[in-house]
Amino acid sequence: MAFDFACPDHVVAPNAFAAFAPFAMRDEAPGDVAAREALLDDAFGPARLLKTCQRLRDGSAPVPGLALVATDGVGALIGTLRLWPVLAGGRDALLLGPLAVAADSRSLGVGGALIRESLARAGDLGHRAVLLVGDAPYYARFGFERRFTERLTMPGPVERARFLGVELVEGALSGARGRVIPGSVPAIGLPQAA
């Protein structure tokens, strides 16, 4: 069964044969801040604010249209994902993360749906590449590979095997070399905490 993830507000039944409640995905709203931060704290703990990727998010805002949340059948926030502007060896790119899903919703396909939707939207908005630091076997199914980041460096320590990229446009990262640094995007009124 295939789903079209290009619609900004929709309900997804991750497995039509499962007895799970569906979830909805939508743009993040200012009223989501407390629930989003609690979800991120539950998933990563307070040390999340010390990670190298956070250095790239500090002082920036997520890209408009690329800060997404998932909610359950009663409207509770169960997933969050944001994409941030960066320059990857001088090339415009996005940084995916953090991605977090509530512990009791992790088998519903929420994370995968958020990733697919964010990548589809990023492509539709003309973005060419996305980087992340994460679990390679999990992200490989979305096209993320180590080969796209081999000549790039982060502004702090990361496990090289977890530093991945995907090209939304073929050749977008071809020959990219150097440090990943924060990009810029006009503020859209969303809180800047990761």
Secondary structure as the mmCIF struct_conf table of DSSP 4:
data_model
#
loop_
_struct_conf.conf_type_id
_struct_conf.id
_struct_conf.beg_label_comp_id
_struct_conf.beg_label_asym_id
_struct_conf.beg_label_seq_id
_struct_conf.end_label_comp_id
_struct_conf.end_label_asym_id
_struct_conf.end_label_seq_id
BEND BEND1 PRO A 8 ASP A 9
STRN STRN1 HIS A 10 VAL A 12
BEND BEND2 PRO A 14 PRO A 14
TURN_TY1_P TURN_TY1_P1 ALA A 16 PHE A 17
BEND BEND3 ALA A 18 ALA A 18
HELX_LH_PP_P HELX_LH_PP_P1 PHE A 20 PRO A 22
STRN STRN2 PHE A 23 ASP A 27
HELX_RH_3T_P HELX_RH_3T_P1 PRO A 30 ASP A 32
HELX_RH_AL_P HELX_RH_AL_P1 VAL A 33 PHE A 44
HELX_RH_3T_P HELX_RH_3T_P2 PRO A 46 LEU A 50
BEND BEND4 LYS A 51 LYS A 51
HELX_RH_AL_P HELX_RH_AL_P2 THR A 52 ARG A 57
TURN_TY1_P TURN_TY1_P2 ASP A 58 GLY A 59
HELX_LH_PP_P HELX_LH_PP_P2 PRO A 62 VAL A 63
TURN_TY1_P TURN_TY1_P3 PRO A 64 GLY A 65
STRN STRN3 ALA A 67 THR A 71
TURN_TY1_P TURN_TY1_P4 GLY A 73 VAL A 74
BEND BEND5 GLY A 75 GLY A 75
STRN STRN4 LEU A 77 ALA A 88
TURN_TY1_P TURN_TY1_P5 GLY A 89 GLY A 90
STRN STRN5 ARG A 91 LEU A 96
STRN STRN6 ALA A 100 VAL A 101
HELX_RH_3T_P HELX_RH_3T_P3 ALA A 103 SER A 105
TURN_TY1_P TURN_TY1_P6 ARG A 106 GLY A 109
HELX_RH_AL_P HELX_RH_AL_P3 VAL A 110 ASP A 124
TURN_TY1_P TURN_TY1_P7 LEU A 125 GLY A 126
STRN STRN7 ALA A 129 VAL A 133
BEND BEND6 GLY A 134 GLY A 134
HELX_RH_AL_P HELX_RH_AL_P4 ALA A 136 ALA A 140
TURN_TY1_P TURN_TY1_P8 ARG A 141 GLY A 143
STRN STRN8 GLU A 145 GLU A 145
HELX_RH_3T_P HELX_RH_3T_P4 ARG A 146 THR A 149
TURN_TY1_P TURN_TY1_P9 GLU A 150 ARG A 151
STRN STRN9 LEU A 152 THR A 153
BEND BEND7 PRO A 155 GLY A 156
HELX_RH_3T_P HELX_RH_3T_P5 ARG A 160 ARG A 162
STRN STRN10 PHE A 163 GLU A 167
BEND BEND8 LEU A 168 VAL A 169
TURN_TY1_P TURN_TY1_P10 GLU A 170 GLY A 175
STRN STRN11 GLY A 178 PRO A 182
BEND BEND9 GLY A 189 GLY A 189
#
